[in-house]
Amino acid sequence: MNRIASDSTVPSRFAPAIALATAALMAGVARADLEKEPHLDLWITSSGGTLVTGGWDHETGIVVNPSQRVFEGELGLDPFFPFSGDEPGIGSDLVGTTLTMNLSPVLGAWTGSSFAFSTSMLTASYAGQSASTGTGGSFSFLVSAGLDLHPEFTMTGPGASDPVNGIYLASFRVGAAGYAQSDAFWIVFNLGMPEADHEAAVEWVEANLVPAPGAIAMIALAPLTARSRTRRR
């Protein structure tokens, strides 16, 4: 038995190559887990003079869910930009209208059962404009025919450090001259976590924030807002 074990031992000179191959395989598995779930982009249109959001498949041009308010984004899929991503993209049929994306100055972090206040910061930027969950803010763009806009979303940790892997929640509203501002909508960002955890967080937002934005959302986000106000004092 000992002889068989000895004969099957990998020579030490091959160990580094095997370790590298194993690491590459595991990285590939992790990336496949992140990329296997397609996410809908953000569609912005109007209804009765009010801006509304929906879920849009930019490849087919079909608005799959005309009332969607929870969207998903993956961060760190590009190894050259390990804390950034450009999903979800944005489309609209309001050609000639300048839309403004307003970012709430609060960031949530998934705990496994709900969201808690996060000291990390999400920055959303486009065409030299930026907004962050640290200060709020907005960025604007003109809707053109066939618009498929992809802002850059970047996560940073406290004090501009590298962020920890996690699932993060940011809230937006979209406005434009001549229209009533949209209801809040949310983007759930995944940085290096299993897709099953990402989907669980999305489902929590859909169940707890979307149905009654005036009541449940205020209660659910109250601890986050309170912590944010305390931090800014």
NORCOR-V80624 format. One record per residue. RES is the residue in three letters. OMEGA is omega in degrees with one decimal (none if undefined). Layout:
res=RES omega=OMEGA
res=RES omega=OMEGA
//
This chain:
res=MET omega=179.4
res=ASN omega=-179.6
res=ARG omega=179.4
res=ILE omega=179.0
res=ALA omega=-179.7
res=SER omega=-179.2
res=ASP omega=-176.3
res=SER omega=178.7
res=THR omega=-179.9
res=VAL omega=177.0
res=PRO omega=-174.3
res=SER omega=-178.1
res=ARG omega=179.1
res=PHE omega=-173.8
res=ALA omega=-179.9
res=PRO omega=-179.5
res=ALA omega=179.4
res=ILE omega=179.1
res=ALA omega=178.6
res=LEU omega=180.0
res=ALA omega=178.7
res=THR omega=179.2
res=ALA omega=179.8
res=ALA omega=178.9
res=LEU omega=179.9
res=MET omega=177.9
res=ALA omega=179.1
res=GLY omega=178.0
res=VAL omega=179.6
res=ALA omega=-179.9
res=ARG omega=178.7
res=ALA omega=178.9
res=ASP omega=-179.6
res=LEU omega=-170.8
res=GLU omega=-171.5
res=LYS omega=-176.0
res=GLU omega=179.2
res=PRO omega=179.9
res=HIS omega=177.8
res=LEU omega=175.3
res=ASP omega=-179.1
res=LEU omega=176.4
res=TRP omega=-179.0
res=ILE omega=177.3
res=THR omega=179.0
res=SER omega=176.5
res=SER omega=179.9
res=GLY omega=178.6
res=GLY omega=179.1
res=THR omega=176.4
res=LEU omega=179.7
res=VAL omega=-179.6
res=THR omega=176.6
res=GLY omega=178.5
res=GLY omega=-169.9
res=TRP omega=173.3
res=ASP omega=-174.0
res=HIS omega=179.9
res=GLU omega=-179.6
res=THR omega=-176.7
res=GLY omega=-176.7
res=ILE omega=172.0
res=VAL omega=-172.6
res=VAL omega=-178.1
res=ASN omega=-172.6
res=PRO omega=-179.4
res=SER omega=-176.1
res=GLN omega=179.6
res=ARG omega=176.1
res=VAL omega=-175.2
res=PHE omega=-175.3
res=GLU omega=176.2
res=GLY omega=177.3
res=GLU omega=177.2
res=LEU omega=173.4
res=GLY omega=178.2
res=LEU omega=177.0
res=ASP omega=-176.7
res=PRO omega=177.8
res=PHE omega=178.2
res=PHE omega=-167.7
res=PRO omega=-178.4
res=PHE omega=-175.4
res=SER omega=175.0
res=GLY omega=-179.6
res=ASP omega=176.0
res=GLU omega=3.5
res=PRO omega=172.2
res=GLY omega=-176.9
res=ILE omega=173.3
res=GLY omega=-179.8
res=SER omega=174.4
res=ASP omega=-178.4
res=LEU omega=-174.5
res=VAL omega=-179.5
res=GLY omega=-179.7
res=THR omega=172.7
res=THR omega=-179.9
res=LEU omega=178.5
res=THR omega=177.5
res=MET omega=-178.9
res=ASN omega=-176.7
res=LEU omega=178.5
res=SER omega=-177.7
res=PRO omega=179.5
res=VAL omega=176.9
res=LEU omega=177.0
res=GLY omega=176.2
res=ALA omega=-176.3
res=TRP omega=179.5
res=THR omega=-173.9
res=GLY omega=178.8
res=SER omega=177.7
res=SER omega=178.6
res=PHE omega=176.0
res=ALA omega=179.4
res=PHE omega=179.6
res=SER omega=175.4
res=THR omega=171.4
res=SER omega=-177.2
res=MET omega=173.6
res=LEU omega=174.6
res=THR omega=175.3
res=ALA omega=-175.2
res=SER omega=177.2
res=TYR omega=173.4
res=ALA omega=177.2
res=GLY omega=177.5
res=GLN omega=178.0
res=SER omega=174.4
res=ALA omega=-179.0
res=SER omega=176.1
res=THR omega=175.6
res=GLY omega=-175.6
res=THR omega=-171.6
res=GLY omega=180.0
res=GLY omega=-174.0
res=SER omega=168.1
res=PHE omega=-174.3
res=SER omega=177.1
res=PHE omega=178.4
res=LEU omega=179.1
res=VAL omega=175.3
res=SER omega=178.9
res=ALA omega=178.4
res=GLY omega=-178.3
res=LEU omega=171.8
res=ASP omega=-171.2
res=LEU omega=-179.7
res=HIS omega=174.9
res=PRO omega=174.2
res=GLU omega=177.0
res=PHE omega=-176.5
res=THR omega=178.3
res=MET omega=172.6
res=THR omega=178.5
res=GLY omega=179.3
res=PRO omega=179.4
res=GLY omega=-179.9
res=ALA omega=175.9
res=SER omega=174.7
res=ASP omega=179.9
res=PRO omega=174.4
res=VAL omega=175.1
res=ASN omega=-179.3
res=GLY omega=177.5
res=ILE omega=-169.8
res=TYR omega=-176.0
res=LEU omega=176.5
res=ALA omega=-177.9
res=SER omega=-179.2
res=PHE omega=163.7
res=ARG omega=178.3
res=VAL omega=-179.7
res=GLY omega=177.1
res=ALA omega=177.4
res=ALA omega=178.4
res=GLY omega=179.9
res=TYR omega=170.6
res=ALA omega=-178.3
res=GLN omega=179.8
res=SER omega=166.1
res=ASP omega=176.0
res=ALA omega=169.1
res=PHE omega=-170.0
res=TRP omega=170.7
res=ILE omega=179.1
res=VAL omega=-175.6
res=PHE omega=179.2
res=ASN omega=175.7
res=LEU omega=170.6
res=GLY omega=-179.3
res=MET omega=178.4
res=PRO omega=-177.8
res=GLU omega=177.3
res=ALA omega=177.2
res=ASP omega=178.5
res=HIS omega=-178.4
res=GLU omega=177.6
res=ALA omega=178.5
res=ALA omega=177.8
res=VAL omega=-179.6
res=GLU omega=177.9
res=TRP omega=179.2
res=VAL omega=179.8
res=GLU omega=-176.9
res=ALA omega=-171.0
res=ASN omega=-176.5
res=LEU omega=-173.5
res=VAL omega=-170.1
res=PRO omega=-177.8
res=ALA omega=-173.4
res=PRO omega=-179.7
res=GLY omega=-175.4
res=ALA omega=-175.4
res=ILE omega=-177.6
res=ALA omega=-179.8
res=MET omega=179.4
res=ILE omega=-176.5
res=ALA omega=-176.6
res=LEU omega=-178.1
res=ALA omega=179.0
res=PRO omega=-179.8
res=LEU omega=-178.8
res=THR omega=179.7
res=ALA omega=179.7
res=ARG omega=-179.6
res=SER omega=-179.7
res=ARG omega=179.3
res=THR omega=-177.9
res=ARG omega=-174.6
res=ARG omega=179.7
res=ARG omega=none
//
